[in-house]
Amino acid sequence: MNGQAYVGSSKRTFAAALSNLLDKDYGLVGSARVRRMMVEDVVALIEQFYPPAERVQPGWLVFTGTKGSGKKAYPGQEGGDHELVTIAWPVLLPEDVVALSAMPAGGLGKKELRRLLVRRLVRLVEHGLNHELGPVLLTHADLSLMLGISTYQVCHLLKQAREDTGKTLMTKGYYFDQGMRPTHKGQIIALYETGVDEADIAKRTQHSPQSVGRYIRDFNKVKMLVEREIEPEEMAGLASMTKGVVKAHLQLLQKHCPDLFEEKGSKVSSSI
């Protein structure tokens, strides 16, 4: 049997059709190599967004999150402007069904249900943060849709989960913060000042290495300016930071390096 007879049939694929479409209807893409790369990217996206059902375990949900990469969010930015990642999420596992089946009635049952929701929230957030394609981040609205509760409930349950576990449990908004939250800086700088290396800080605080590095660099910039006795009002321009960020780092410096301010006098500390 002549195998060459089937070559034409084997080439009638989605990828070939897409390449032909780009060639005929989108003349700007003139290079065959560029078309091939575009086709490969489109096929990869389809594979990601429409995975075969048999690959997804019962109780898992295919859902698109946001990759923890790129710059922090800015006002008016669309949700799809960040890099998107579609993965399966462990929404309902056998142990959840067992817990729900054994749920007592009344007030005790409400408390147990709250604990179960906290556990499920933690599991979902950490699944995305630790995913091989991640960190993959979810919003409060995403978690609300997954668990069938309100965003108000998600907010309060996440707050309780952070208190119970001592973990940051970053959602999308928490990850792409505006650089003004002293809880982030304080946690990172406290570890840095005790000699913990950046990679370990990123792991412990569930921040990206890039974010940890930025916080530490900014902290050291402000520290250097204090050492050079630069006026606080001049620091923002010299360090390319907002005045609020400079003030936050000055407060951290005063906490971790009080001797620095005693050596330089009260000029800086009185402005904090």
Secondary structure, 3 states (H helix, E strand, C coil): CCHHHHHHHHCCCHHHHHHHHHHHHCCCCCCHHHHHHHHHHHHHHHHHHCCCHHHCCCCEEEEEEEECCCCCCCCCCCHHHCCEEEEEEECCCHHHHHHHHCCCCHHHHHHHHHHHHHHHHHHHHHHHHCCCCCCEECCHHHHHHHHCCCHHHHHHHHHHHHHHHCCCCCCHHHHCCCCCCHHHHHHHHHHHHCCCCHHHHHHHHCCCHHHHHHHHHHHHHHHHHHHCCCCHHHHHHHHCCCHHHHHHHHHHHHHHCHHHHHHHCCCCHHHC
